[in-house]
Amino acid sequence: MSVFVVLGLIWAAVLLPPVFRARAERREKFIDSFREQMGALDNRKARATEVDRNAGRKVRRALKVPRKASPAQRRRDILGGMLGALTGSLVLGIFPSLRMVWVLHLFLLNLFLGYVALLAHRRNLALRRVRVRVRRPPVPRVALAPLDAAS
């Protein structure tokens, strides 16, 4: 029994320091990322132009804002990932020893169908908003004076 305790202590002494070091590095990266994001909320115009005091002229700095993928690209990536998972679970379910993967396949199929339905619903809402914006305002009705009062 004491051999297992000694092996466990040696194992912990070897494996735990890199784990703690990696955790500390992730925390530092998280804090730096948070500070950068909060800095992006500052007045962007004040950061974009700064006055060069020596020459009295404005020097423009480029804001380095990373471009994110468009929403359409993200949706395509999600659909591709779901289709890949569906295909993989279908292929794995064919093997007799992995029949339980069919349950996973059915779950993924429900997720996929729900996601496609959500995308269709969002598209219909967007089209409805566009149609509402295109409508022209109603023409105001002009009230006419009675004719027999004028004679």
N, C-alpha and C positions, 0 to 999 in steps of 0.2 A: 504494500500500500504506500509506503514512504517513497518508493521509487517513482510512482505515478505523481506524487506531490512534487518531487524534485523535477521531474520532466515537465510538469505543468508550469512550475516557476521559471524554468529555463525557457520554455516556449513563450511564456508571457514576457520575459525579459527581452527576447529577440523580436517578437512581433508587435508589442504595444508601443514602443517609441516611434516607429515609422507611422503608425496609425495616428498617434497624437500629433506628430509633426504635420502630417497631411491635413488633419482637421484644423490645426492652427492656420495653415496656409489658405485653406478654403475660407476660413473666417475672415482673414485679411483681405482676400480677393472680394468677398462679399461686401465688406465695409468699404473698400475702394470703389467698387461698382456702385454702391449706394450713394457715396459722396459725388461720384460723377453724374449720376442721375439727378441728384438734388441740385448740382451745379447747372444742369441743363435748364432748370426752372428759373434760374436767375434771369436778369434782363439780358436777353440774347443780343440786343442791339449794342448794349454797353460792352459786351465781350467781343462783338464782331469788329468794332472800330475802337482803336485806342490812339491817343494823341502822342506822337513822337515829340517829346519836349525839346529835343535838340534842334530839329529842323522846323518844328511848328506845323508839320503836315500830318495828315491822317494816314495811318498804316492799316491796311485791312488784313485781318487774319482769317483764314478759312476755318469755319466751324467744322470740326470732324464729328459729324453725327452719323453713326453707322446706319446704312439703309437696311431696313428689314424687308423680308419677302412680302410681296403683295398678298392681300387676303385670298385672292383667287389661287395664287401659287400654293399657299398654305393649305387651302381646301383640297387642291389636287394632290398634294403630298399625303394628306390624311386619307383621302380615298385610295390612293395607291398603297399605302401601308395596310389599310383594312383589307383590300383585295389580296395583298400578299399573305396576310394572316389567314384569310379565308382559304386560299389555295393551299397553304401549308397544312392547315388543320384537316382539310379534305384529303390530302395525300397521306398524311399520317394516320388518319382514321381508316384507311384501307387495310392496314396491317392488322392481323387478328389480335396481336398482343396489345395494341393501342386503340381498342374500340372505344374507350372512354373519351377519346379526343373528339368523338362526334358530339358530345355535350358541349365542349368548348366551341366546336364549329357552329352549333346552333346558337350559342350565345353571341358569337362574333357575327353571325348572320343577322340576328336581331339588332345588334349595334349598327351594322352597316345599313340596314333598311331604315332604322330610325334616323341615322345621319343624313341619308339621301332625302328622307321626308322633311327633315329640318331645313336642308338646303333648298328644296322646292318651295317650302313655306316662306322662307326668307326672300326668295326670288319673286314670288307672287306679291309679297308685301311691298317690295321695291317697285315692281311694275305698277301696283295700285297707287303708290305715292307719286310716281311720274305722271300717271293719268290724271290724278287730282290736280297737280301743278299745271298741266296743260290746259285745263278748262278755263274758259274765258269768263270774266265776271258777268253777271246778268245785267241786261240793259235796264236802266231805271225807267219806270213808267211815268209818263208825264200826265199830270192831272189836267183835264180839259174843263173849261168853264161851260156851264149850260148855255145853249144857244138861245133859248127863248128869253133870257134875262137881258140880252144885248139889244133886242128890238123894241 
